[in-house]
Amino acid sequence: MTKRAYNFNAGPAALPLEVLERAQKEFVDYQNTGMSIMEMSHRGAVYEKVHSEAQDRLLSLLGNPEGYKVLFLQGGASTQFAMIPMNLLSEGKTAGFVATGSWASKALSEAKLVGDTTVVASSEEDKYMKLPDLSQLDLPANTAYVHITSNETIEGVQFSKFPDTGNIPLVVDMSSDILSRPLDMSKLDMVYAGAQKNLGPSGVTVIIAKEELITESPKHIPSIFRYSTHAKNNSLYNTPPAFSIYMVNEVLKWIEEKGGLEGIQRENEAKATLIYDAIDNSNGFYKGAAELESRSIMNVTFRLASEELEKAFVKASEEAGFIGLKGHRSVGGLRASIYNAVPYESCNALVEFMKEFQSKNG
């Protein structure tokens, strides 16, 4: 068997080996059709079954919340930064944003191009390394929706719970932590996520939304950008990214086999604890970047005493078979992205490498 890299890439990220092997077996001939899933008509019964199965399986993992619909779109979360205000932000209303880092900032700047926005909470003063307190949100009466980024991959901070926004819709970008833990959908009106971290390969963006938010879109925006277009056509208005959706379905099956979201959460917390313990017990050789209470269990960000030492760490880690440990260029430092499909064994190997590097350079 080919030796697998220790893949800590931030996205596109590790996929479950079992899923890759299943896809490999079905790649050329899907279920004795004599075709790959990528060669079929998206209007045909074989593909439509996969499409519906993925939608049903996703809702099932979330406890089958009533009144929600799943859309499979394209263009990544970045397209959603524009589509959400285009569909939900009408004249005379303002979109409330929680500013927590790089991705929240990008979502905010796109919304500003569409209509009025208000920052309702921010951690900019803390350089986004600590999450703002959302327990006492003061929302303007004309707030159309509140937007939150649940996990910031670059800074390494993550919300463990979401605020109560009353009758104002709560929209959450969960691109980097969707399905990493159980989720109470009754508190969330719309969740969206690019697939390439926890759900599958790049190419498909998943929306889970209350039906009333996506059934009536403004008529002045192009059809392709209306949620109602995709909702009415079951995400088959134009050719969907069929292979990516097939892969999402396979990843969802894998999550079920792992004991659902409770099982996945246990594994994710064990992996994160392992690495954070190595950082915290290093006598200051490694320093966690995010504040303790705000730490992400998906993206572990940390620093060394100098940039030279960090560069040496990255070089040595690559030579030892570790991929993707260099921090994002905007913040520097180091980052281990430990999404659902990153095995515990990879995290254990990283911890052993960190100890060895410290013993040579401490």
Helices and strands as residue ranges (DSSP letters): E 6-7, H 17-26, G 30-32, G 37-39, H 45-61, E 68-73, H 76-88, E 94-99, H 102-112, E 116-122, G 124-126, E 143-149, E 151-152, E 157-158, E 170-173, G 185-187, E 190-194, E 205-210, H 211-214, G 223-225, H 227-232, H 242-257, H 260-280, E 287-288, G 292-294, E 299-303, H 307-319, E 322-323, E 334-337, H 344-361
